[in-house]
Amino acid sequence: MDKHYVYIVKCKDDSLYTGYAKNVEQRVAKHNKGLGAKYTKVRRPVVLVYQEVYETKSEALKREYQIKQYSRNKKLALIKEG
């Protein structure tokens, strides 16, 4: 069964980007090649700082949306909790 991931990367400008992927390592590599989201394309390189795994795409996308609503400080606390 496929795993579904929600991840946070830290960009070159110290901003945070939250996303969804089935393969986090490949997705981060795409971001760093400029093939990811427009947001990260101009903020390379990015570094993976946090990830969560889910059994279903639906669960992962709901969590991605939830994290995207968080303030920067709340995201940093989530990353710190690990």
mmCIF file as gemmi writes it, N, C-alpha and C atoms, coordinates in Angstrom:
data_model
loop_
_atom_site.group_PDB
_atom_site.id
_atom_site.type_symbol
_atom_site.label_atom_id
_atom_site.label_alt_id
_atom_site.label_comp_id
_atom_site.label_asym_id
_atom_site.label_entity_id
_atom_site.label_seq_id
_atom_site.pdbx_PDB_ins_code
_atom_site.Cartn_x
_atom_site.Cartn_y
_atom_site.Cartn_z
_atom_site.occupancy
_atom_site.B_iso_or_equiv
_atom_site.pdbx_formal_charge
_atom_site.auth_seq_id
_atom_site.auth_asym_id
_atom_site.pdbx_PDB_model_num
ATOM 1 N N . MET Axp A 1 ? 0.838 -1.194 0 1 0 ? 1 A 1
ATOM 2 C CA . MET Axp A 1 ? 0 0 0 1 0 ? 1 A 1
ATOM 3 C C . MET Axp A 1 ? 0.879 1.253 0 1 0 ? 1 A 1
ATOM 4 N N . ASP Axp A 2 ? 0.525 2.198 -0.81 1 0 ? 2 A 1
ATOM 5 C CA . ASP Axp A 2 ? 1.299 3.434 -0.914 1 0 ? 2 A 1
ATOM 6 C C . ASP Axp A 2 ? 1.196 4.269 0.352 1 0 ? 2 A 1
ATOM 7 N N . LYS Axp A 3 ? 2.272 4.949 0.652 1 0 ? 3 A 1
ATOM 8 C CA . LYS Axp A 3 ? 2.293 5.912 1.749 1 0 ? 3 A 1
ATOM 9 C C . LYS Axp A 3 ? 2.135 7.302 1.152 1 0 ? 3 A 1
ATOM 10 N N . HIS Axp A 4 ? 1.575 8.194 1.944 1 0 ? 4 A 1
ATOM 11 C CA . HIS Axp A 4 ? 1.355 9.573 1.514 1 0 ? 4 A 1
ATOM 12 C C . HIS Axp A 4 ? 1.963 10.484 2.575 1 0 ? 4 A 1
ATOM 13 N N . TYR Axp A 5 ? 2.708 11.479 2.116 1 0 ? 5 A 1
ATOM 14 C CA . TYR Axp A 5 ? 3.476 12.325 3.025 1 0 ? 5 A 1
ATOM 15 C C . TYR Axp A 5 ? 3.081 13.794 2.936 1 0 ? 5 A 1
ATOM 16 N N . VAL Axp A 6 ? 3.147 14.437 4.093 1 0 ? 6 A 1
ATOM 17 C CA . VAL Axp A 6 ? 3.068 15.889 4.187 1 0 ? 6 A 1
ATOM 18 C C . VAL Axp A 6 ? 4.452 16.308 4.669 1 0 ? 6 A 1
ATOM 19 N N . TYR Axp A 7 ? 5.008 17.323 4.035 1 0 ? 7 A 1
ATOM 20 C CA . TYR Axp A 7 ? 6.371 17.714 4.383 1 0 ? 7 A 1
ATOM 21 C C . TYR Axp A 7 ? 6.479 19.233 4.472 1 0 ? 7 A 1
ATOM 22 N N . ILE Axp A 8 ? 7.514 19.665 5.174 1 0 ? 8 A 1
ATOM 23 C CA . ILE Axp A 8 ? 7.859 21.085 5.234 1 0 ? 8 A 1
ATOM 24 C C . ILE Axp A 8 ? 9.324 21.198 4.838 1 0 ? 8 A 1
ATOM 25 N N . VAL Axp A 9 ? 9.595 22.114 3.92 1 0 ? 9 A 1
ATOM 26 C CA . VAL Axp A 9 ? 10.982 22.416 3.557 1 0 ? 9 A 1
ATOM 27 C C . VAL Axp A 9 ? 11.291 23.85 3.966 1 0 ? 9 A 1
ATOM 28 N N . LYS Axp A 10 ? 12.544 24.06 4.313 1 0 ? 10 A 1
ATOM 29 C CA . LYS Axp A 10 ? 13.028 25.403 4.621 1 0 ? 10 A 1
ATOM 30 C C . LYS Axp A 10 ? 13.738 25.906 3.375 1 0 ? 10 A 1
ATOM 31 N N . CYS Axp A 11 ? 13.344 27.077 2.923 1 0 ? 11 A 1
ATOM 32 C CA . CYS Axp A 11 ? 13.898 27.656 1.696 1 0 ? 11 A 1
ATOM 33 C C . CYS Axp A 11 ? 15.129 28.509 1.997 1 0 ? 11 A 1
ATOM 34 N N . LYS Axp A 12 ? 15.85 28.858 0.937 1 0 ? 12 A 1
ATOM 35 C CA . LYS Axp A 12 ? 17.072 29.662 1.055 1 0 ? 12 A 1
ATOM 36 C C . LYS Axp A 12 ? 16.822 30.976 1.788 1 0 ? 12 A 1
ATOM 37 N N . ASP Axp A 13 ? 15.643 31.563 1.583 1 0 ? 13 A 1
ATOM 38 C CA . ASP Axp A 13 ? 15.328 32.842 2.235 1 0 ? 13 A 1
ATOM 39 C C . ASP Axp A 13 ? 14.755 32.656 3.64 1 0 ? 13 A 1
ATOM 40 N N . ASP Axp A 14 ? 14.864 31.437 4.182 1 0 ? 14 A 1
ATOM 41 C CA . ASP Axp A 14 ? 14.421 31.089 5.532 1 0 ? 14 A 1
ATOM 42 C C . ASP Axp A 14 ? 12.905 30.941 5.647 1 0 ? 14 A 1
ATOM 43 N N . SER Axp A 15 ? 12.19 31.009 4.532 1 0 ? 15 A 1
ATOM 44 C CA . SER Axp A 15 ? 10.747 30.784 4.571 1 0 ? 15 A 1
ATOM 45 C C . SER Axp A 15 ? 10.476 29.28 4.595 1 0 ? 15 A 1
ATOM 46 N N . LEU Axp A 16 ? 9.231 28.924 4.92 1 0 ? 16 A 1
ATOM 47 C CA . LEU Axp A 16 ? 8.831 27.524 5 1 0 ? 16 A 1
ATOM 48 C C . LEU Axp A 16 ? 7.779 27.224 3.946 1 0 ? 16 A 1
ATOM 49 N N . TYR Axp A 17 ? 7.898 26.065 3.325 1 0 ? 17 A 1
ATOM 50 C CA . TYR Axp A 17 ? 6.925 25.633 2.316 1 0 ? 17 A 1
ATOM 51 C C . TYR Axp A 17 ? 6.397 24.265 2.725 1 0 ? 17 A 1
ATOM 52 N N . THR Axp A 18 ? 5.081 24.112 2.727 1 0 ? 18 A 1
ATOM 53 C CA . THR Axp A 18 ? 4.431 22.849 3.075 1 0 ? 18 A 1
ATOM 54 C C . THR Axp A 18 ? 3.858 22.216 1.826 1 0 ? 18 A 1
ATOM 55 N N . GLY Axp A 19 ? 4.046 20.908 1.688 1 0 ? 19 A 1
ATOM 56 C CA . GLY Axp A 19 ? 3.536 20.222 0.51 1 0 ? 19 A 1
ATOM 57 C C . GLY Axp A 19 ? 3.144 18.786 0.787 1 0 ? 19 A 1
ATOM 58 N N . TYR Axp A 20 ? 2.635 18.138 -0.259 1 0 ? 20 A 1
ATOM 59 C CA . TYR Axp A 20 ? 2.212 16.736 -0.229 1 0 ? 20 A 1
ATOM 60 C C . TYR Axp A 20 ? 3.013 15.964 -1.273 1 0 ? 20 A 1
ATOM 61 N N . ALA Axp A 21 ? 3.365 14.729 -0.96 1 0 ? 21 A 1
ATOM 62 C CA . ALA Axp A 21 ? 4.069 13.889 -1.938 1 0 ? 21 A 1
ATOM 63 C C . ALA Axp A 21 ? 3.911 12.419 -1.581 1 0 ? 21 A 1
ATOM 64 N N . LYS Axp A 22 ? 4.066 11.569 -2.582 1 0 ? 22 A 1
ATOM 65 C CA . LYS Axp A 22 ? 4.109 10.129 -2.344 1 0 ? 22 A 1
ATOM 66 C C . LYS Axp A 22 ? 5.55 9.68 -2.109 1 0 ? 22 A 1
ATOM 67 N N . ASN Axp A 23 ? 6.509 10.464 -2.579 1 0 ? 23 A 1
ATOM 68 C CA . ASN Axp A 23 ? 7.923 10.183 -2.358 1 0 ? 23 A 1
ATOM 69 C C . ASN Axp A 23 ? 8.608 11.512 -2.025 1 0 ? 23 A 1
ATOM 70 N N . VAL Axp A 24 ? 8.881 11.711 -0.753 1 0 ? 24 A 1
ATOM 71 C CA . VAL Axp A 24 ? 9.401 13.003 -0.288 1 0 ? 24 A 1
ATOM 72 C C . VAL Axp A 24 ? 10.786 13.307 -0.861 1 0 ? 24 A 1
ATOM 73 N N . GLU Axp A 25 ? 11.656 12.312 -0.883 1 0 ? 25 A 1
ATOM 74 C CA . GLU Axp A 25 ? 13.012 12.547 -1.375 1 0 ? 25 A 1
ATOM 75 C C . GLU Axp A 25 ? 12.991 13.009 -2.833 1 0 ? 25 A 1
ATOM 76 N N . GLN Axp A 26 ? 12.187 12.347 -3.66 1 0 ? 26 A 1
ATOM 77 C CA . GLN Axp A 26 ? 12.082 12.752 -5.064 1 0 ? 26 A 1
ATOM 78 C C . GLN Axp A 26 ? 11.481 14.147 -5.194 1 0 ? 26 A 1
ATOM 79 N N . ARG Axp A 27 ? 10.498 14.441 -4.356 1 0 ? 27 A 1
ATOM 80 C CA . ARG Axp A 27 ? 9.835 15.742 -4.426 1 0 ? 27 A 1
ATOM 81 C C . ARG Axp A 27 ? 10.791 16.868 -4.044 1 0 ? 27 A 1
ATOM 82 N N . VAL Axp A 28 ? 11.562 16.666 -2.99 1 0 ? 28 A 1
ATOM 83 C CA . VAL Axp A 28 ? 12.534 17.681 -2.574 1 0 ? 28 A 1
ATOM 84 C C . VAL Axp A 28 ? 13.583 17.869 -3.67 1 0 ? 28 A 1
ATOM 85 N N . ALA Axp A 29 ? 14.012 16.778 -4.285 1 0 ? 29 A 1
ATOM 86 C CA . ALA Axp A 29 ? 14.974 16.87 -5.393 1 0 ? 29 A 1
ATOM 87 C C . ALA Axp A 29 ? 14.383 17.686 -6.541 1 0 ? 29 A 1
ATOM 88 N N . LYS Axp A 30 ? 13.098 17.488 -6.834 1 0 ? 30 A 1
ATOM 89 C CA . LYS Axp A 30 ? 12.442 18.269 -7.894 1 0 ? 30 A 1
ATOM 90 C C . LYS Axp A 30 ? 12.41 19.749 -7.53 1 0 ? 30 A 1
ATOM 91 N N . HIS Axp A 31 ? 12.081 20.042 -6.273 1 0 ? 31 A 1
ATOM 92 C CA . HIS Axp A 31 ? 12.098 21.445 -5.828 1 0 ? 31 A 1
ATOM 93 C C . HIS Axp A 31 ? 13.48 22.049 -6.087 1 0 ? 31 A 1
ATOM 94 N N . ASN Axp A 32 ? 14.522 21.307 -5.741 1 0 ? 32 A 1
ATOM 95 C CA . ASN Axp A 32 ? 15.885 21.827 -5.87 1 0 ? 32 A 1
ATOM 96 C C . ASN Axp A 32 ? 16.373 21.913 -7.312 1 0 ? 32 A 1
ATOM 97 N N . LYS Axp A 33 ? 15.702 21.232 -8.222 1 0 ? 33 A 1
ATOM 98 C CA . LYS Axp A 33 ? 16.027 21.34 -9.648 1 0 ? 33 A 1
ATOM 99 C C . LYS Axp A 33 ? 15.181 22.406 -10.333 1 0 ? 33 A 1
ATOM 100 N N . GLY Axp A 34 ? 14.326 23.073 -9.554 1 0 ? 34 A 1
ATOM 101 C CA . GLY Axp A 34 ? 13.467 24.103 -10.125 1 0 ? 34 A 1
ATOM 102 C C . GLY Axp A 34 ? 12.219 23.547 -10.78 1 0 ? 34 A 1
ATOM 103 N N . LEU Axp A 35 ? 11.915 22.271 -10.527 1 0 ? 35 A 1
ATOM 104 C CA . LEU Axp A 35 ? 10.754 21.629 -11.138 1 0 ? 35 A 1
ATOM 105 C C . LEU Axp A 35 ? 9.581 21.513 -10.178 1 0 ? 35 A 1
ATOM 106 N N . GLY Axp A 36 ? 9.747 22.006 -8.972 1 0 ? 36 A 1
ATOM 107 C CA . GLY Axp A 36 ? 8.678 21.947 -7.99 1 0 ? 36 A 1
ATOM 108 C C . GLY Axp A 36 ? 7.74 23.129 -8.124 1 0 ? 36 A 1
ATOM 109 N N . ALA Axp A 37 ? 7.187 23.523 -7.023 1 0 ? 37 A 1
ATOM 110 C CA . ALA Axp A 37 ? 6.238 24.63 -6.983 1 0 ? 37 A 1
ATOM 111 C C . ALA Axp A 37 ? 6.906 25.95 -7.374 1 0 ? 37 A 1
ATOM 112 N N . LYS Axp A 38 ? 6.109 26.855 -7.909 1 0 ? 38 A 1
ATOM 113 C CA . LYS Axp A 38 ? 6.622 28.183 -8.277 1 0 ? 38 A 1
ATOM 114 C C . LYS Axp A 38 ? 7.249 28.87 -7.07 1 0 ? 38 A 1
ATOM 115 N N . TYR Axp A 39 ? 6.648 28.665 -5.902 1 0 ? 39 A 1
ATOM 116 C CA . TYR Axp A 39 ? 7.14 29.309 -4.685 1 0 ? 39 A 1
ATOM 117 C C . TYR Axp A 39 ? 8.59 28.925 -4.411 1 0 ? 39 A 1
ATOM 118 N N . THR Axp A 40 ? 8.894 27.641 -4.513 1 0 ? 40 A 1
ATOM 119 C CA . THR Axp A 40 ? 10.248 27.188 -4.183 1 0 ? 40 A 1
ATOM 120 C C . THR Axp A 40 ? 11.237 27.396 -5.326 1 0 ? 40 A 1
ATOM 121 N N . LYS Axp A 41 ? 10.734 27.555 -6.521 1 0 ? 41 A 1
ATOM 122 C CA . LYS Axp A 41 ? 11.599 27.693 -7.704 1 0 ? 41 A 1
ATOM 123 C C . LYS Axp A 41 ? 12.593 28.839 -7.555 1 0 ? 41 A 1
ATOM 124 N N . VAL Axp A 42 ? 12.157 29.937 -6.962 1 0 ? 42 A 1
ATOM 125 C CA . VAL Axp A 42 ? 13.019 31.111 -6.799 1 0 ? 42 A 1
ATOM 126 C C . VAL Axp A 42 ? 13.633 31.194 -5.399 1 0 ? 42 A 1
ATOM 127 N N . ARG Axp A 43 ? 13.438 30.15 -4.604 1 0 ? 43 A 1
ATOM 128 C CA . ARG Axp A 43 ? 13.942 30.146 -3.226 1 0 ? 43 A 1
ATOM 129 C C . ARG Axp A 43 ? 14.831 28.927 -2.959 1 0 ? 43 A 1
ATOM 130 N N . ARG Axp A 44 ? 15.5 28.464 -3.992 1 0 ? 44 A 1
ATOM 131 C CA . ARG Axp A 44 ? 16.361 27.293 -3.867 1 0 ? 44 A 1
ATOM 132 C C . ARG Axp A 44 ? 17.71 27.675 -3.284 1 0 ? 44 A 1
ATOM 133 N N . PRO Axp A 45 ? 18.371 26.728 -2.609 1 0 ? 45 A 1
ATOM 134 C CA . PRO Axp A 45 ? 17.932 25.36 -2.367 1 0 ? 45 A 1
ATOM 135 C C . PRO Axp A 45 ? 16.957 25.271 -1.205 1 0 ? 45 A 1
ATOM 136 N N . VAL Axp A 46 ? 16.243 24.159 -1.166 1 0 ? 46 A 1
ATOM 137 C CA . VAL Axp A 46 ? 15.349 23.877 -0.047 1 0 ? 46 A 1
ATOM 138 C C . VAL Axp A 46 ? 15.888 22.66 0.701 1 0 ? 46 A 1
ATOM 139 N N . VAL Axp A 47 ? 15.579 22.614 2.001 1 0 ? 47 A 1
ATOM 140 C CA . VAL Axp A 47 ? 16.03 21.514 2.848 1 0 ? 47 A 1
ATOM 141 C C . VAL Axp A 47 ? 14.819 20.945 3.576 1 0 ? 47 A 1
ATOM 142 N N . LEU Axp A 48 ? 14.671 19.633 3.542 1 0 ? 48 A 1
ATOM 143 C CA . LEU Axp A 48 ? 13.576 18.975 4.248 1 0 ? 48 A 1
ATOM 144 C C . LEU Axp A 48 ? 13.793 19.118 5.748 1 0 ? 48 A 1
ATOM 145 N N . VAL Axp A 49 ? 12.784 19.665 6.458 1 0 ? 49 A 1
ATOM 146 C CA . VAL Axp A 49 ? 12.913 19.846 7.902 1 0 ? 49 A 1
ATOM 147 C C . VAL Axp A 49 ? 11.842 19.105 8.69 1 0 ? 49 A 1
ATOM 148 N N . TYR Axp A 50 ? 10.812 18.58 7.995 1 0 ? 50 A 1
ATOM 149 C CA . TYR Axp A 50 ? 9.727 17.911 8.714 1 0 ? 50 A 1
ATOM 150 C C . TYR Axp A 50 ? 8.913 17.069 7.741 1 0 ? 50 A 1
ATOM 151 N N . GLN Axp A 51 ? 8.414 15.918 8.235 1 0 ? 51 A 1
ATOM 152 C CA . GLN Axp A 51 ? 7.5 15.113 7.432 1 0 ? 51 A 1
ATOM 153 C C . GLN Axp A 51 ? 6.609 14.264 8.321 1 0 ? 51 A 1
ATOM 154 N N . GLU Axp A 52 ? 5.425 13.973 7.821 1 0 ? 52 A 1
ATOM 155 C CA . GLU Axp A 52 ? 4.47 13.071 8.464 1 0 ? 52 A 1
ATOM 156 C C . GLU Axp A 52 ? 4.001 12.094 7.396 1 0 ? 52 A 1
ATOM 157 N N . VAL Axp A 53 ? 3.651 10.876 7.815 1 0 ? 53 A 1
ATOM 158 C CA . VAL Axp A 53 ? 3.21 9.858 6.866 1 0 ? 53 A 1
ATOM 159 C C . VAL Axp A 53 ? 1.758 9.471 7.153 1 0 ? 53 A 1
ATOM 160 N N . TYR Axp A 54 ? 1.003 9.226 6.087 1 0 ? 54 A 1
ATOM 161 C CA . TYR Axp A 54 ? -0.409 8.852 6.188 1 0 ? 54 A 1
ATOM 162 C C . TYR Axp A 54 ? -0.699 7.676 5.27 1 0 ? 54 A 1
ATOM 163 N N . GLU Axp A 55 ? -1.733 6.927 5.615 1 0 ? 55 A 1
ATOM 164 C CA . GLU Axp A 55 ? -2.135 5.766 4.823 1 0 ? 55 A 1
ATOM 165 C C . GLU Axp A 55 ? -2.925 6.16 3.58 1 0 ? 55 A 1
ATOM 166 N N . THR Axp A 56 ? -3.649 7.285 3.649 1 0 ? 56 A 1
ATOM 167 C CA . THR Axp A 56 ? -4.471 7.683 2.507 1 0 ? 56 A 1
ATOM 168 C C . THR Axp A 56 ? -4.115 9.09 2.04 1 0 ? 56 A 1
ATOM 169 N N . LYS Axp A 57 ? -4.344 9.317 0.766 1 0 ? 57 A 1
ATOM 170 C CA . LYS Axp A 57 ? -4.111 10.637 0.185 1 0 ? 57 A 1
ATOM 171 C C . LYS Axp A 57 ? -5.026 11.663 0.83 1 0 ? 57 A 1
ATOM 172 N N . SER Axp A 58 ? -6.258 11.272 1.09 1 0 ? 58 A 1
ATOM 173 C CA . SER Axp A 58 ? -7.235 12.174 1.694 1 0 ? 58 A 1
ATOM 174 C C . SER Axp A 58 ? -6.757 12.693 3.047 1 0 ? 58 A 1
ATOM 175 N N . GLU Axp A 59 ? -6.27 11.787 3.896 1 0 ? 59 A 1
ATOM 176 C CA . GLU Axp A 59 ? -5.757 12.189 5.21 1 0 ? 59 A 1
ATOM 177 C C . GLU Axp A 59 ? -4.586 13.164 5.058 1 0 ? 59 A 1
ATOM 178 N N . ALA Axp A 60 ? -3.682 12.837 4.154 1 0 ? 60 A 1
ATOM 179 C CA . ALA Axp A 60 ? -2.493 13.668 3.96 1 0 ? 60 A 1
ATOM 180 C C . ALA Axp A 60 ? -2.863 15.055 3.455 1 0 ? 60 A 1
ATOM 181 N N . LEU Axp A 61 ? -3.78 15.123 2.499 1 0 ? 61 A 1
ATOM 182 C CA . LEU Axp A 61 ? -4.17 16.426 1.951 1 0 ? 61 A 1
ATOM 183 C C . LEU Axp A 61 ? -4.899 17.278 2.984 1 0 ? 61 A 1
ATOM 184 N N . LYS Axp A 62 ? -5.688 16.643 3.845 1 0 ? 62 A 1
ATOM 185 C CA . LYS Axp A 62 ? -6.356 17.387 4.923 1 0 ? 62 A 1
ATOM 186 C C . LYS Axp A 62 ? -5.325 17.967 5.882 1 0 ? 62 A 1
ATOM 187 N N . ARG Axp A 63 ? -4.32 17.154 6.211 1 0 ? 63 A 1
ATOM 188 C CA . ARG Axp A 63 ? -3.27 17.615 7.116 1 0 ? 63 A 1
ATOM 189 C C . ARG Axp A 63 ? -2.425 18.715 6.464 1 0 ? 63 A 1
ATOM 190 N N . GLU Axp A 64 ? -2.132 18.567 5.176 1 0 ? 64 A 1
ATOM 191 C CA . GLU Axp A 64 ? -1.383 19.605 4.457 1 0 ? 64 A 1
ATOM 192 C C . GLU Axp A 64 ? -2.13 20.93 4.549 1 0 ? 64 A 1
ATOM 193 N N . TYR Axp A 65 ? -3.426 20.907 4.3 1 0 ? 65 A 1
ATOM 194 C CA . TYR Axp A 65 ? -4.234 22.124 4.371 1 0 ? 65 A 1
ATOM 195 C C . TYR Axp A 65 ? -4.17 22.721 5.776 1 0 ? 65 A 1
ATOM 196 N N . GLN Axp A 66 ? -4.294 21.849 6.788 1 0 ? 66 A 1
ATOM 197 C CA . GLN Axp A 66 ? -4.261 22.317 8.174 1 0 ? 66 A 1
ATOM 198 C C . GLN Axp A 66 ? -2.934 23.014 8.483 1 0 ? 66 A 1
ATOM 199 N N . ILE Axp A 67 ? -1.828 22.392 8.11 1 0 ? 67 A 1
ATOM 200 C CA . ILE Axp A 67 ? -0.512 22.976 8.383 1 0 ? 67 A 1
ATOM 201 C C . ILE Axp A 67 ? -0.328 24.282 7.622 1 0 ? 67 A 1
ATOM 202 N N . LYS Axp A 68 ? -0.83 24.356 6.398 1 0 ? 68 A 1
ATOM 203 C CA . LYS Axp A 68 ? -0.7 25.587 5.612 1 0 ? 68 A 1
ATOM 204 C C . LYS Axp A 68 ? -1.433 26.758 6.267 1 0 ? 68 A 1
ATOM 205 N N . GLN Axp A 69 ? -2.406 26.469 7.117 1 0 ? 69 A 1
ATOM 206 C CA . GLN Axp A 69 ? -3.13 27.523 7.827 1 0 ? 69 A 1
ATOM 207 C C . GLN Axp A 69 ? -2.37 28.001 9.066 1 0 ? 69 A 1
ATOM 208 N N . TYR Axp A 70 ? -1.384 27.252 9.502 1 0 ? 70 A 1
ATOM 209 C CA . TYR Axp A 70 ? -0.616 27.588 10.698 1 0 ? 70 A 1
ATOM 210 C C . TYR Axp A 70 ? 0.219 28.848 10.477 1 0 ? 70 A 1
ATOM 211 N N . SER Axp A 71 ? 0.451 29.557 11.567 1 0 ? 71 A 1
ATOM 212 C CA . SER Axp A 71 ? 1.382 30.686 11.538 1 0 ? 71 A 1
ATOM 213 C C . SER Axp A 71 ? 2.805 30.126 11.425 1 0 ? 71 A 1
ATOM 214 N N . ARG Axp A 72 ? 3.727 30.983 11.066 1 0 ? 72 A 1
ATOM 215 C CA . ARG Axp A 72 ? 5.133 30.555 10.981 1 0 ? 72 A 1
ATOM 216 C C . ARG Axp A 72 ? 5.601 29.986 12.317 1 0 ? 72 A 1
ATOM 217 N N . ASN Axp A 73 ? 5.246 30.66 13.421 1 0 ? 73 A 1
ATOM 218 C CA . ASN Axp A 73 ? 5.674 30.198 14.74 1 0 ? 73 A 1
ATOM 219 C C . ASN Axp A 73 ? 5.112 28.825 15.077 1 0 ? 73 A 1
ATOM 220 N N . LYS Axp A 74 ? 3.877 28.579 14.69 1 0 ? 74 A 1
ATOM 221 C CA . LYS Axp A 74 ? 3.275 27.273 14.957 1 0 ? 74 A 1
ATOM 222 C C . LYS Axp A 74 ? 3.959 26.189 14.116 1 0 ? 74 A 1
ATOM 223 N N . LYS Axp A 75 ? 4.32 26.52 12.877 1 0 ? 75 A 1
ATOM 224 C CA . LYS Axp A 75 ? 5.058 25.563 12.035 1 0 ? 75 A 1
ATOM 225 C C . LYS Axp A 75 ? 6.428 25.274 12.646 1 0 ? 75 A 1
ATOM 226 N N . LEU Axp A 76 ? 7.104 26.308 13.136 1 0 ? 76 A 1
ATOM 227 C CA . LEU Axp A 76 ? 8.417 26.113 13.754 1 0 ? 76 A 1
ATOM 228 C C . LEU Axp A 76 ? 8.316 25.238 15 1 0 ? 76 A 1
ATOM 229 N N . ALA Axp A 77 ? 7.25 25.411 15.775 1 0 ? 77 A 1
ATOM 230 C CA . ALA Axp A 77 ? 7.036 24.572 16.956 1 0 ? 77 A 1
ATOM 231 C C . ALA Axp A 77 ? 6.807 23.116 16.54 1 0 ? 77 A 1
ATOM 232 N N . LEU Axp A 78 ? 6.052 22.912 15.477 1 0 ? 78 A 1
ATOM 233 C CA . LEU Axp A 78 ? 5.793 21.567 14.958 1 0 ? 78 A 1
ATOM 234 C C . LEU Axp A 78 ? 7.108 20.913 14.525 1 0 ? 78 A 1
ATOM 235 N N . ILE Axp A 79 ? 7.94 21.665 13.834 1 0 ? 79 A 1
ATOM 236 C CA . ILE Axp A 79 ? 9.241 21.156 13.383 1 0 ? 79 A 1
ATOM 237 C C . ILE Axp A 79 ? 10.108 20.796 14.586 1 0 ? 79 A 1
ATOM 238 N N . LYS Axp A 80 ? 10.107 21.662 15.592 1 0 ? 80 A 1
ATOM 239 C CA . LYS Axp A 80 ? 10.919 21.435 16.791 1 0 ? 80 A 1
ATOM 240 C C . LYS Axp A 80 ? 10.473 20.178 17.534 1 0 ? 80 A 1
ATOM 241 N N . GLU Axp A 81 ? 9.146 19.959 17.602 1 0 ? 81 A 1
ATOM 242 C CA . GLU Axp A 81 ? 8.606 18.764 18.264 1 0 ? 81 A 1
ATOM 243 C C . GLU Axp A 81 ? 9.026 17.502 17.524 1 0 ? 81 A 1
ATOM 244 N N . GLY Axp A 82 ? 9.226 17.664 16.206 1 0 ? 82 A 1
ATOM 245 C CA . GLY Axp A 82 ? 9.732 16.607 15.355 1 0 ? 82 A 1
ATOM 246 C C . GLY Axp A 82 ? 8.821 15.488 15.112 1 0 ? 82 A 1
